[in-house]
């Protein structure tokens, strides 16, 4: 196990400040690896776990460091529900992946900055811009992080506030305003000409998986999620008891059905391509819970072009 830990440290570029810290982290790593191996050997799960960059963190440390963005569930107002544009979509395809339609940029890594809200919102904006213009352009999370009016930062924020900022200011490209994983001074307010087509945002009626399907048939959607089961997710369809404590934000970019017949949502995360299925997670849909798996129906919003 020591050799495995050393290889894991080298793979992820980890160095500990002293032997005491290294030994403590090794014990956590060992317990996590044993848990992952036991889980996968059981063979009766719809998904597999993997040894990733979070393997030396306890579950509590992982949640505190990478899932601390508080987005409490709320009821979408009647006015927002009445403005929902995608009611009762007819002939939805049996599966959809917006990556196949050149509407999803490569997965990024937010690092230790808790700005998943910005990554979720920007991915949704990139998607609708690509759908409307035919051009997929990586846009800047850092621009929102540095310059947004609500002063939301690495400690958390809300996706609709990011949309509102972009409506008022446009959005720089990722090339012009690259991500630094920390909030800095607002140094570049030059918007991308493509982002000027964003004119508003709306919410998907919550507690309604059918409405969420109607929405994502038309464009990628920003969603809040409970990530309690996410730490070591590697592949397959995530099932089980997940909770509804929305402390993370991702982007819904499609849906489908696994070889085992389990229907799933396809979510783009911002923890790098080394996590999950190349940075994505498949989350069970049409479960027997009004909130949806991991609370996916509680807080879903999307930009309007």
Secondary structure as UniProt FT lines:
FT   HELIX           2..12
FT   HELIX           19..42
FT   STRAND          47..49
FT   TURN            53..56
FT   HELIX           59..66
FT   HELIX           78..82
FT   TURN            87..88
FT   STRAND          96..97
FT   HELIX           98..101
FT   TURN            111..112
FT   HELIX           116..133
FT   HELIX           141..147
FT   TURN            149..150
FT   TURN            154..155
FT   HELIX           159..169
FT   TURN            174..176
FT   HELIX           194..197
FT   STRAND          200..203
FT   HELIX           209..216
FT   TURN            217..218
FT   STRAND          221..225
FT   TURN            228..229
FT   TURN            231..232
FT   STRAND          233..238
FT   STRAND          248..257
FT   TURN            259..260
FT   STRAND          263..268
FT   TURN            273..274
FT   TURN            278..279
FT   STRAND          280..284
FT   TURN            290..291
FT   HELIX           293..295
FT   TURN            296..297
FT   STRAND          300..304
//
